[in-house]
Amino acid sequence: MAGELEQVVVELRRVIAADFPIVSEVNDHLLHMKGKLFRPTLLLLSHQAAGSKDARAVTLAAVVELIHLATLVHDDSVDHSVLRRGLPTINALFSHQIAVIMGDYLYSRAIIELVRLDDHEALRVLARVTNEMTVGEMRQLEAHDKLAYGEGAYDALIRAKTASLLSGACEVGALTAPAHFRHALARFGMLLGMAFQITDDLLDYTEPEAVTGKPSGLDLREHKVTLPLIAALARMPAEGPGRLVVAELMEAAEPSDDLVAEVIRLVEGAGGLETARQRALDLAQQAEAELDVLPPSPARDALQGSIAYAVERRS
């Protein structure tokens, strides 16, 4: 995919180009921050694996990455994060106001590009996905009783916040393919996205800042309850010392390093990390089964490889 991904970056530069100096400066920083282009890769692989013939695939892949970048810019501002992939976030380098406006700018550029392509189906899928992601972020903000936050609510959150865009990327890649290919790839993306997010949440407990590019235990410091903690809390006595330590962390405005480390030890000791790992692997197996409907091809093999990347990565 290397050649097509280079074209995706060229398209990204074209779509977000602006004459306004501060927008250009932020755009340059964003293009340095871009990751492995996982979502565009999924779109292009789905396009090949489904046998689609759409000359706009590279541009659609750029639009998907643009939507992803917009969510990252907004998320970092909401969370007051200072690092993303080892680089300063937009809100840290510029300001929260600029981050909010830039996120809006990126979303609007994505919409303009979809309208220019005159592809109502792609617009319909990605507009729905963008709305789902926004609702997912609101779900996270509305989780008031942290210790009562359950697995059902967590699943709904990660479906909306992360998996919906991976599902949309795979589906948009196969829009011109037979319907059963398109629907299987949409389900594949959803399951893969859930496994991807659970793995990401696990990394927050297991990998140091030097590996992930963000401070270790950041989710706990921001009072975010993810699957490792949910699974561990389910095994802790209601009035036991473990829950009291977790409650102390959730009530602390700025939890100390020692307190964060203690909660990580408690979660690991209660089997929370292993439960989350197994759930990610189960979802990965389900995702792989969805690919069985596709004819054998190098692209299908690469989609299977993306499952291993999603659940075995270290950053």
N, C-alpha and C positions, 0 to 999 in steps of 0.2 A: 504493500500500500504506500510505500515511501513517496513515489512520484505523485500520486493523487493527493497525499497529505501536504506535500509542498504546495500544490495548487490550492488546497484549502486555506493555507496561511496567506497566500497571495489574495484570495477572495476576501478573507477576513480584513486584510489591510484596505482593500478597495471599499468594502461595505462601511467600515467605521471611519474612513477618512473624513476630516473636517478642516475647515479653514480657520476655525477659532483656536487660538494658540493653546489655551489651557486644556481643551479637549484633545488636541493633538499630543500634548505632553502626557496626559493620562493614558491615551491610547498606546503610546510607545511603551509605557510601563506595563500595561496590561499584556501586551504581546510578549514581553519578557517573562511575565508570570505564567503564561499558558503552560499547561501540563503536557501530558502525553497524547493529547487529542483523542482520548478514549472514545468519546461519544461520536465524533466524526468517523473514526475508524469503524465503529459498529454499524453506522449508517452505510458506509461504503461496502463493507463486507456483506451486510444484509442485501444490499443492492445486487452484488455479484452472485451471492448464494441463491437468491430467488430468481435469478435469470432476468432481472429487470433491464430495461433499455430506456434510460432517462438521462439526457445530456445535461440536466440540471443537478445531478447528484452531488457534484463537488460544491456547488453553491448552496444547496440544501444542507450539506455537511457543515459549511461555514456558518450558516444560520443557527444550526443546533449548538455549535460551540459558542456563538455569540450569546444565545440565551443562557447557556451555562455560565459564561463569564459574568453576565448581568446578575445572576443569582449569587455568585461568589462575592461580587462587590457589595451587594446589599446585605448578605449574611455577615460579612466581616464588619460592616458598619453597625448592624444590629447587635452583634456580639462584642463589639469593641476590640476585635482581634487586631494584633499588631504584626503578625507574620502570616504569610501564605506561601507555601513551597519555599521557605527559607528567605523570602523577600518581603520588604515592608508592604503592608496592605495599602490600598488607596486612601482609606480613612486615616491611617497612621502617617503616610507620606504627605498627604494634602490636607483633607479635613473631612469630617462626617458629612457636611453639606455637599461637598464635591462628590463624595462617594454615592450619596443618594441620587444626585442629579445624573451622575455618570451611569449608574445602573439603569435609570429611566432612559437615558440616551441610547444605551446598547439595546434595550428592549425595543425602542421605537425604530432603530435602524433595522432590526430583525424583521419587524412588521412591514416596514417599507420595502424591504427586499422580497419578502413573500408576496406582497401585492404586485411588485414589478414582475415577478415570475408568472403571475396570473394563474396560480395553482391553488384553487380553493380547498382541495383535499388536504394538502400539506398545511395550509393556513388553519384549517379546522383542527387538525391533529395537534399542531404546536400551540395554538391558542388555548385548547383544552389543557394541554400539559402545563403551560405557563400558569394557568389559573389553579390547577391542582397543586403546583409547587408553592404558590402563594398561600393557599389554604394550609398546606403542610407546615409552613413557617409559623402561621398563626396558631396551629395546634400546639406547636412547641412552646410558644409564649404563654398559652393559656393553661399549661400544665402546672396548676397551683400547688396541689398536694403531692410533692415529689415522691414521698415514700409509698403512696398509694397508686402511683403510675404503673399500669399493668402492661402485659405483653400485647394485648389487643390494641391498646392505644398506640404503643410503640410501632406495631406493624402498620397501622393506618398512617402514622407519621412518615415512616421511611418509604412507604409506597408513594405517598404524595411528594415528599421532599426530594427524593433521589431517584427512586425506581421509575417514576412516571416519565422522566426525560430520557432515560435509557430505553424504555419501552417505545417512546415516541420516535427516537432516533432509528431504532430497528424497523418500526412500522413505516416511517416515511421513506426509508431506503427501499421498501418493497411495495410502494403504492401502485406501481404499474404491473405488478406480478399477480398471479392467481390469488384469489381471496384467502384460500386456506394457507398459502405461504405467508401472506401478510399477517394474518391473525396469529399463526404460530410464532412468527418472529416478534410480534408485539408481546405475546406471553413470555417468550424467551427473555426479552429485554426487561420485563417487569421482575421476573424471578432472579435474573442476573443482577439487577439493580438492588434488590433487597439483600442478596448475598454480599454485594459490594459494600453496601452501607454498614452491614453488621461487621464486616471485616474492618472497615474504617473505624468503627466504634471500638473494636478490639484493640486496634493499634494505639489508641489513646491510653490504654492500660499497659501496653507491653513494649512500646518502642520509644526510645529517647528522642529528644528534640533534634539531634544531629541527623537522625534518620528520616523523620517525618516532616521536618521543616516548620514545626509548630511546637509550642511548649508541651512537655509531657503532662498528662492529666488535665489537659485544657478543658475537656467536657465537665469534669468534676469541679474544676475551679469556677466554671460558668453555671454550675448547678444543673447540668443536663443529665437526665436519667436515661441511660441506654441499656441495651439488652444484658450486658454482663452484670450490671448492678441490679436490674429487675430480677434476673434469675437468682442472684445471690440473696437478695432481700426475701424472696419466697422461701428460702431455707433457713432464715434467721428467726429465732423466737421473737414474738411480738414485743416483749419488754426486755429482750436480751441486750447485752452490752454492745453487740455489733450494730444493731439498729440505732442505739444511742449515739454511737460514733458517727454513723451516716447522717443522723439528724443534726448533730453538731456541725458537720461540714455544710449541710444545706442551709443552716441558719447563719453561717459566718459570711460576712460581706466579702472578705478576701481570705479564703482558707489558707492556712500555712502549708508549707511544703511537707512538714511532718504529718499533718492531718490528712493531706491528699495521699501520701504514701501509705498511711495506716489503712485508709479505705481501700486502696488498691490491694493491699495484703489481705484484707477481709474478703473482698470480692473473689480473689483467687482461691483463698482457703475454703470458701463456701461453694466452689465449683462454678462460679459465674462465667469465668473465661472459657472453660471447657464446654459449657452448655451453649454459649454463643458460637463457639467454633463449630460445634456439631450442627447447629441450626443453619449456619452459612453453608456447610457442606451438603446438607439435605436440600436446601434451595438450589444449590449448584447442580445437583443430580437431576432435579426437576427441570431446570433450565436446559440441561443437555438433552433430555428426552424430547423436548419440543423441536429439536433440530432433526429428529428422525424423519420428519415429513419431507425434508429437502433432499434433492438428489445429491449424490456424492460430488464433491468439488473441493479444490484448495480453499475456497472462501468458507465453505462449511467447516472444514478442518480448522481454519483460523478462528472462526466463531467458537468452536469447542476450546481452542487454546485461550480465548479471552476469559473463559470460565476459570481456568487455572490462575490466570493473572488476577482476577477479581478476588479470589479467596486465599491466594498464597503470597500476595505482594507484601512488601515491607515499608511502603511509603505511599 
